[in-house]
Amino acid sequence: MADNCMKKKLPIGIDDFCEIRTEGFYYVDKTAMIRDLLNAWGKVNLFTRPRRFGKSMNMSMLKAFLEIGCDSTLFEGLDISKETQLCEKYMGKFPVISVSLKSVDGFDYESARSDLCSEIGREALRFNFLLESESLTETEKEMYKKLVNVDPKHPDYFKMSDDVIKGSLSVLSGFLQKHFGKKVIILIDEYDVPLAKASEGNYYPQMVKLIRGMFDKALKSNESLYFAVLTGCLRVAKESIFTGLNNPNILSITTVRFDEYFGFADHEVKEMLAYYGLTDKYDTVREWYDGYRFGKVDVYCPWDVINYCYELTSDPTASPKEYWSNTSGNDIVRHFIEKSNKTANTKREIEALVAGETVEKVIREDLTYNHLYDEIENIWSVLFMTGYLTHREEPDGKKYQLIIPNREIREIFVEQITDMFQKVVRANTSRLTEFGEAIKSGDAAKTEKLFTSYLFDSITVRDTSVQKDKKEILYHGEMIGILVNIEGWDSKTNADSGDGYSDVMVKIEDEDIGIIIEFKYAENARLDEGCKDAMAQIERMNYTSDLKHEGYHTIYKYGIACFKKRCKVVCEKEEYSSEM
């Protein structure tokens, strides 16, 4: 491991371009995006990408480059500095209005509206020199004061009427154009967060009306606008908030243009790992955090790579974690899993995804937040656009070959599937009781019937790429998921017993019963052979010895062979006298 004492710091949770460039943080150069944008910009440019893929960082970079007063040293040595003519024409030449709507996330309309006022007000305060501007009339200065009208009872909050909010960005850009004699660039980061939160909080119509009014004035009929850039997770349907806007330049995850500027390319990850002396971790990083495809470029999630590298620099033995998933509640996957319980075909498709296979689906990129979960087909599109699924091969029109991108996202699906399975098990108490009675009495036929019913009712977590012994783990995971819900039973998986570890061990103390269960994955549905192998392993590894030594008088030994959603169960009973 290389000495990291003099290395650049890793930017954990930092998305301010200026701070990264001035405070000695590691930076993956994405400034060529500035060149490509300025060479081919539309009046309104919308970039949609999943969260934590560098949207805010790139918006901060654009502001730092374009805004009057730009510090050109921030870009020394970066790709954009090679574009001398473009730098002379654009660098530091424009007034820039930059707002982020990621904090407009109130639980009700009034709190979200207040958040929006505060975001607009704080940005307007950056231009308080307008109050002294000779280019503005007294009337215009009074209009500006309405944008920075602080609530006297709550100094951290701003007070604005709906009309002031709707006209805020348009009015502010007009004043800046008059003062500087230059048209204005408007940057709006995470434009769709207020809509997502409004949908969750049941105040969607009110928020749509407010945001639509603000965007109409700022982006549609604003003569002071040079161009605008917006970012978000989803491309919201045009009729929702972009009504009447002429052909916004949509740059989504399926667009080839700009595909390399969000996320880390493979060579960028290799360079980072080499810089910190972590080259030996490349395969692990790739397995866990690679696999996304934007346009025609395969990328890693930058949030994951940075966080894992940060941990590795202090603990070279650190295991990869679900960094990206821990920044959200993963409600989309939960809704998806819950809805799939009503559709057998969708359950099978989820099983295919978790197994590493592809599923062909039509993708709709123009949804509205209040209808995301109306249909299961909508949720496929949302999962794709928010990074829980990606695609392989070239799409056939709107049909995409969808796949889970990497190990981290697979773990999210498995966790949500497991949670739902637990709910299903607990909801049917009669079946759970019946299963318990069957297995503690050695009734192999009833155990087989009921376990098969659980397999058919659940989404089976399998992986076609893993070895046979790992496939077996998936089945004894389902078994333990049932048994832990039986009150009074001590059920453990991979229990230390005899000369190894049994798949499942159960102790029923008040009934003096012990149970050993061994699973085998039956290749080509050879269920009888699998059961024989399982029972032979119980004997060979002496799995019952611990139960004998603890004084259990009745011990059931189960051999269970599984193939897809089929299983066969055999059982043998051993009884011991109290002298043992």
Sequence and secondary structure as in RCSB ss.txt:
>XXXX:A:sequence
MADNCMKKKLPIGIDDFCEIRTEGFYYVDKTAMIRDLLNAWGKVNLFTRPRRFGKSMNMSMLKAFLEIGCDSTLF
EGLDISKETQLCEKYMGKFPVISVSLKSVDGFDYESARSDLCSEIGREALRFNFLLESESLTETEKEMYKKLVNV
DPKHPDYFKMSDDVIKGSLSVLSGFLQKHFGKKVIILIDEYDVPLAKASEGNYYPQMVKLIRGMFDKALKSNESL
YFAVLTGCLRVAKESIFTGLNNPNILSITTVRFDEYFGFADHEVKEMLAYYGLTDKYDTVREWYDGYRFGKVDVY
CPWDVINYCYELTSDPTASPKEYWSNTSGNDIVRHFIEKSNKTANTKREIEALVAGETVEKVIREDLTYNHLYDE
IENIWSVLFMTGYLTHREEPDGKKYQLIIPNREIREIFVEQITDMFQKVVRANTSRLTEFGEAIKSGDAAKTEKL
FTSYLFDSITVRDTSVQKDKKEILYHGEMIGILVNIEGWDSKTNADSGDGYSDVMVKIEDEDIGIIIEFKYAENA
RLDEGCKDAMAQIERMNYTSDLKHEGYHTIYKYGIACFKKRCKVVCEKEEYSSEM
>XXXX:A:secstr
    TTS B  TT   HHHHHHTTB     THHHHHHHHS  SEEEEE  TTSSHHHHHHHHHHHHBTT  GGGG
TTSGGGG HHHHHHHTT B EEEEE TT   SSHHHHHHHHHHHHHHHHHTTGGGGG TTS HHHHHHHHHHT E
ETTEEEEE   HHHHHHHHHHHHHHHHHHHSS EEEEEESTTHHHHHHHHHT HHHHHHHHHHHHIIIIIS TTE
EEEEEEESS B HHHH TT    EEE TT STTTTSSSB HHHHHHHHHHTT GGGHHHHHHHH  EEETTEEEB
 HHHHHHHHHHHHH TT     TTGGGS  HHHHHHHHHHTT HHHHHHHHHHHTT  EEEE    B GGGTTSS
HHHHHHHHHHTTS EEEEEEETTEEEEE  SHHHHHHHHHHHHHHHHHHHHH HHHHHHHHHHHHTT HHHHHHH
HHHHHHHS     TTS HHHHHHHHHHHHHHHHTTSTT EEEEEEEETTEEEEEEEEEGGGTEEEEEEEEE GGG
 HHHHHHHHHHHHHHTTTTHHHHHTT SEEEEEEEEEETTEEEEEEEEEE  TT 
